[in-house]
Amino acid sequence: MWGLLMGILADAPAPFLHNSGSLLDEAERRMKEISFLRNKEPKGLAEPAMRFSLVNPDIHITLTGTTSIRTLKRNAFYCDGIGLGEEEEQRVLSLFTGMPLFP
């Protein structure tokens, strides 16, 4: 999915987007579109992104980073096999309908 590749389900656009104004603008626009996923504490996108990608059969690799043991434990907690709610998942998928891998 274009949006996932471009770091859209992240708290910030992928670093390589900063060299491309149009792609950066698109990433920021799409990040606003998924702001509804920031409905749980700590209000970041790590949990919804991991829950979405870990149960999606079309996503084969999920990478996440951490800066502390606390964050590592929190990330491990999200690996429980529970994805997004059906409504949230459909809302995310609808944002990418017909999108090419690269614009």
C-alpha positions in Angstrom: 0.0 0.0 0.0 1.4 3.4 -1.0 0.5 5.0 2.2 2.2 2.4 4.4 5.3 2.5 2.3 5.5 6.2 2.5 5.4 6.2 6.4 1.8 7.4 6.6 1.0 5.1 9.5 3.7 6.7 11.5 4.0 9.7 13.8 6.1 11.6 11.2 6.6 11.3 7.5 9.5 9.0 6.3 12.7 11.0 6.3 13.3 10.6 2.6 10.1 12.6 1.9 11.7 15.8 3.3 13.6 16.1 -0.1 10.4 16.1 -2.1 8.0 18.9 -1.4 5.0 17.3 -3.2 5.5 13.9 -1.6 5.9 15.6 1.8 2.7 17.6 1.3 0.9 14.4 0.3 2.2 12.5 3.4 1.1 15.3 5.7 -2.3 15.5 4.1 -2.8 11.7 4.5 -1.5 11.8 8.1 -4.4 14.3 8.8 -6.8 11.8 7.2 -5.8 9.1 9.6 -5.8 11.3 12.7 -9.0 9.4 13.8 -6.6 6.5 14.8 -5.1 8.6 17.5 -8.0 7.8 19.9 -6.1 5.9 22.6 -3.3 6.9 25.0 -0.6 7.6 24.3 -2.3 9.2 21.3 0.4 8.0 18.9 0.1 5.8 15.8 2.4 3.0 17.0 -0.5 0.9 18.3 -2.9 1.3 15.4 -0.2 0.9 12.8 1.1 -2.3 14.4 -2.4 -3.7 14.9 -3.2 -2.9 11.3 -0.1 -4.4 9.8 0.4 -7.4 12.0 -3.0 -8.9 11.1 -3.0 -7.9 7.5 -2.1 -10.9 5.3 -0.8 -8.5 2.5 1.9 -7.1 4.8 4.8 -9.4 5.2 7.1 -7.3 7.3 6.4 -4.8 10.1 9.2 -2.7 11.4 9.0 -0.7 14.5 11.6 1.2 16.5 12.0 1.8 20.2 14.0 4.1 22.5 13.4 2.3 25.8 12.5 -1.0 27.5 9.1 0.5 28.4 8.4 1.2 24.7 9.6 -2.3 23.7 7.2 -3.9 26.2 4.4 -1.7 24.9 5.1 -2.7 21.3 5.3 -6.4 22.3 1.9 -6.0 23.9 0.4 -5.0 20.5 1.5 -8.3 19.0 -1.5 -10.1 20.5 -3.2 -10.9 17.2 -5.9 -8.3 17.7 -6.2 -5.9 14.8 -8.0 -2.6 14.4 -11.7 -2.6 14.8 -13.6 -3.4 11.6 -14.8 0.2 11.2 -11.3 1.6 11.7 -9.8 -0.9 9.3 -12.3 -0.2 6.6 -11.8 3.6 7.1 -8.0 3.2 6.6 -8.4 0.9 3.6 -10.8 3.3 1.9 -8.1 6.0 2.0 -6.0 4.0 -0.4 -8.5 2.6 -2.8 -7.0 2.7 -6.3 -3.8 4.3 -5.2 -0.6 3.4 -7.1 2.5 2.2 -5.2 4.2 5.5 -6.2 2.3 8.5 -7.5 
